[in-house]
Amino acid sequence: MPHDIIMNSVESSNIEKIGYNEHTRILEVQFKNGKRYRYSGVPVDIFKSLRESPSKGHFLSAHIKKFYECINVPEKPVDVGEIIT
C-alpha cells in the first residue's frame, strides 16, 4: 500500500524507530517509552538528514519539532481476546 509507513530501528538513546512516507510526506517517530508521533509535511531531505544524524534526538528537536505539525499516534487498542484474567 503506497501510504504505509515502515518503521526502522535507529541508534539513539531516546528514539527507538523512525519511518517516512515520501508520497504523504509524513514522518513517524517512536520513542523508547512507547510514545509515537506523526509529523506532517516533512520534506524527504529533512527525513534523510534525521536518519543520518549522529544525534537523532537533537536533530528532531532542532529541525522538526518546532517546524512541522505533530499529532500523537494512539497506541493500538488491546484486543479483548488478548486480556488475561
C-alpha positions as CSV (number, residue, x, y, z in Angstrom):
1,M,0.0,0.0,0.0
2,P,1.6,3.3,-1.0
3,H,0.6,5.2,2.2
4,D,2.1,2.7,4.7
5,I,4.9,3.8,6.9
6,I,7.6,1.2,7.5
7,M,9.3,1.8,10.8
8,N,13.1,1.1,11.1
9,S,15.1,0.9,14.3
10,V,17.7,3.5,14.8
11,E,20.7,4.0,17.1
12,S,19.6,6.6,19.7
13,S,19.3,6.9,23.4
14,N,15.7,8.1,23.2
15,I,14.3,7.2,19.8
16,E,13.5,3.6,19.0
17,K,12.2,3.8,15.4
18,I,11.6,6.2,12.6
19,G,9.6,5.9,9.4
20,Y,8.7,8.1,6.5
21,N,6.3,8.0,3.6
22,E,7.5,10.0,0.6
23,H,4.1,10.2,-1.0
24,T,2.3,11.8,2.0
25,R,5.5,13.5,3.5
26,I,4.6,12.0,6.9
27,L,7.4,11.2,9.4
28,E,6.7,8.9,12.3
29,V,8.9,8.8,15.4
30,Q,8.6,6.1,18.1
31,F,10.3,6.7,21.3
32,K,11.7,4.1,23.6
33,N,9.0,4.9,26.2
34,G,6.4,3.7,23.6
35,K,5.0,7.1,22.6
36,R,4.7,7.6,18.8
37,Y,4.3,10.9,17.0
38,R,3.4,11.8,13.4
39,Y,4.8,14.9,11.7
40,S,3.2,16.1,8.5
41,G,4.7,18.0,5.6
42,V,8.2,16.9,6.3
43,P,10.4,17.1,3.1
44,V,12.4,13.9,2.2
45,D,15.7,15.7,2.7
46,I,14.8,16.5,6.3
47,F,14.0,12.8,6.9
48,K,17.2,11.7,5.3
49,S,19.2,14.2,7.5
50,L,17.4,12.8,10.6
51,R,18.2,9.3,9.6
52,E,21.9,10.1,9.1
53,S,22.3,12.4,12.1
54,P,24.6,11.1,14.8
55,S,22.2,12.6,17.4
56,K,18.7,11.9,16.2
57,G,17.1,13.4,19.4
58,H,18.9,16.7,18.9
59,F,18.1,16.8,15.2
60,L,14.4,16.2,15.9
61,S,14.3,19.0,18.5
62,A,16.3,21.5,16.4
63,H,14.9,20.8,12.9
64,I,11.5,19.1,13.1
65,K,9.5,19.6,16.4
66,K,9.3,23.4,16.0
67,F,8.5,23.4,12.3
68,Y,6.0,20.7,11.4
69,E,2.6,19.9,12.7
70,C,2.5,16.9,15.0
71,I,0.0,14.5,16.4
72,N,0.3,11.8,19.0
73,V,-0.4,8.4,17.4
74,P,-2.5,6.4,19.8
75,E,-1.3,3.0,20.9
76,K,-3.1,0.1,19.3
77,P,-6.1,-0.8,21.4
78,V,-5.9,-4.1,23.3
79,D,-8.0,-6.8,21.6
80,V,-10.5,-8.2,24.1
81,G,-9.2,-11.7,23.3
82,E,-5.8,-10.7,24.5
83,I,-6.9,-9.8,28.0
84,I,-6.0,-12.5,30.5
85,T,-7.9,-12.5,33.8
